Amino acid sequence: MSNANAFVPSARSKVKRMPSRGHYDRATVFAILDAGFICHVGYAIGGQPYVTPTAYWREGDAVYWHGSSASRMLRTLEPGADCCLAVTHLDGLVLARSAFHHSLNYRSVMLFGKAHKIEDVAEKLAKLQAFVERLYPGRWKELRPVNAKELRATTVLGMHIDEASAKVRTGPPVDDEPDYAMPIWAGVIPTHSVTGVPVGDDALVEGVKMQTSLADLTHLGLRRRLDKGI
């Protein structure tokens, strides 16, 4: 595959089961990454595999995540250890006419690379700003500035995406041909992540109101509770 806009699949990243669902182009991979903010990071400590859920954000061909400087996961990965990062979005429950053909509609991506620690203080601060702005555009400038103690207590890791593969299922159930004549309901029940009604902190200063931009978090793959059809 010579397309510069696509990742070259290797033995570890190539989709083997249902290869027709596999995608390696950057547009698909990045769209799946950008539609969410929770990932699972896989790594090994002394031969024991672990998977840790965490929030992430993407900048170009790299993904970033952060946490406490005391985190065992971050300390294990920061020297440049190999890791795998996965993101999945559930789009629907697929009900077939047989139990065997029930499925899920989903978008998933798996990334491979080596993590690295962001050492430069200014760069670390910029990455944390990018993280907050990714979640809540415009909020960083409203917050109390991060202080030196908080920066020291926080580790930011980045991982250049060396390899990536996406796997996507869409559409109705696929039954055995004779089963289509059976009087059994089959189809897709769509699923969505939906925001609820915001609940203010009891300790809010009187008169402080929530910024209006927080009412729309659709850039995170979250639908508003009052959206049509919800």
N, C-alpha and C positions, 0 to 999 in steps of 0.2 A: 504494500500500500504506500504510494508515494505522495498522496495528498497531504500538503503541509497543514491543512486544517483538520487533520485527523490524527489520532494517536495510533501508533503501530502496535497491534496486539501481539503479545508474546504467549508462551505456553501458560503463564500464570494469569494473564488478563483476558485471554480469548474466551468468549462465551461458548461453552461446549454443549450444554443442555439447551435445546431450542435455539440453535444459533441464529435463526431468522429474526429473533427478538433482540439480537445484539446490535449495538451501535457504538462506533468509535470516533465519530466526528465531534469536534469541539463544541459545535453549536448545541448538540443534544446533551452532551456531558455537562456543559456549563449551565444550560437551562434547568437541568435537574438539580444541580448544586444550588443555583440561585433561587429555586422555588422553596427552599427550606432553610433551617438554621440549626438543626440537631443532627449530629452524625454519631457514628460508632467507630472508635479507633482501636485497631487490633495491633498487639505487640506481644513480645515474649520477655519474661524475666526468669532467667535460669532454666530455660526450657519449658516453663509453664506458660501457656497462652492466656492472655487476658483481653477483654474487650471492654472499653470504657466509653459511655455516652458523654458527649460534651457539645457545647455550642461552637459553631465555626463560622467563618466567612471566607469568601474568595476574592482574590485580587489577581487578575490576569491568569497565568498558568500556575498559580500557587494557592494553597488553602492555609488558613491560620486558625489556631485555637489558643486558649489561655487558661490559666488556673493558678493555684497557690504555688509558690516557689518550693513548698514542702511536698508537693504532689509526687508520689512514687511513679506515676505514669509519665509525668513531664520530665522527671529526673532521668528516667530510663531512656527516653527518646531524645533528649537534648544533645547528646554527643554525636548524633547522626545515625541512630539505629534505623533499620528498615521498619516500615510500618505500613499498614493498610487502613484506609479510611472508607467507610461505606455510608451511603445515604439512601433511604427508601421513602417513597410516598405511596400511600394506599389510595387508589382512585375508585375502586368499586369491588363489590362482592359478586362473583360470577356463579350463578346457580344453573346447573345443567340437569338433564333428565336422569342422570346416573350419578352416584356418589363419586365414581372414579373421575368424572370430567368436571367436577366443581373446581373453580379456580379463583384467582384474584386479578383484577386489573391494577397495575402498579407501574411506577417509574423508579428505577434504582440505578445507582452508579457505584462502582468500586474503583478506588484510586490506590496506586502504589508509588512509594517514593521514600526518601530519607528525610526525617525531621531535622530542623536546625533551630537553635535558640537565637532569638533576636537580642543581641547584646547591647547595641547602641541605645542609650536612654532616649534620645530624641526619636529614633525610629520606633522604639517600643511604644512611646506615647502616641505617635502617629498611627500605629497599628491599632491601639486600643480605641482611638478616636474613630477610626474606620469601622471598627466592630460596633460601637454604639450607634454610629450613623447608619450602618447597614440595618440595624434593628429599628431604630427610631430616628428617621431623618430630621435634622434640625435640633435635636435634643442636646448635643454635646455643649453648645454655647450657652445653654441655660443651666448647666450643672456647676456645682462647686469644682474648681480645678483639682485634678489629681495631685497629691503631694508626693514627696520623695519616699516617704515610708511605704505608701501604697504601691509605688512603682517597684520598690525593692521586694515587696511581698508577692509580686505578680510575675509569673513567667509567661512569655509569649513564644509559641513555637510556630514555625512555618514549614511547609512541605511543598517543594516543587513537584508538580504532577509529572512523573516520569512516564507512567503508564496509566491508562484509564479505559474502562469499558462500561457501557450503559446497557441495561436490559429493560425492555418495556413490553408490557402486555396491554392491549386494548381490545375492545369489541365484545361480541356476544359469546356464549358458550359454544364449544365445538363438540357435538355429540356424535355417537355412532349413528350411521345413516338409518338403521331400522328404528332407533329410539325417537326420531323426530315425529313419528306418528302416534306416540304415546300421549295420553291426556294428562300430562304433568307440566306444571308451570315452570318455565325456565326463562332466564334473562339476567339483567345486571341491576344491582342495587347500588347507585352511586354513593360514594362516601366523601365527606369534606371535613376539614378542620375549621372550626367556627369560633370566633371570639364571643365572649359573653359581655354582660354589662359591667363596665369598670367599677371597681370598689375602691374609693379613696382611703388613704391611711387615716386612722383616727386622730393622729397627731398633726394633721395638716394645719398650717397657719390659716387663720380665718380669711376667707375671701380668695384663696388660691384656687384657680381652676385648671383643669387638665387641658393641655394644648390640643387644639382641634386635630392636628395631624395624627394623633394616637387613635383616632376613631377609624382610621383606614390603615390596616396592616396587611392588605392584600399582596403587597410585594413579598411577604413572608409565606405566602401560600395559605393565609388565613382569611376566610370569608367573614364578612360582617354578619352579625346575628339576624339582622333585619333584611338581608339581601333577598331578592326575589327567589322563591323556590326553597328557602331554608325554613 
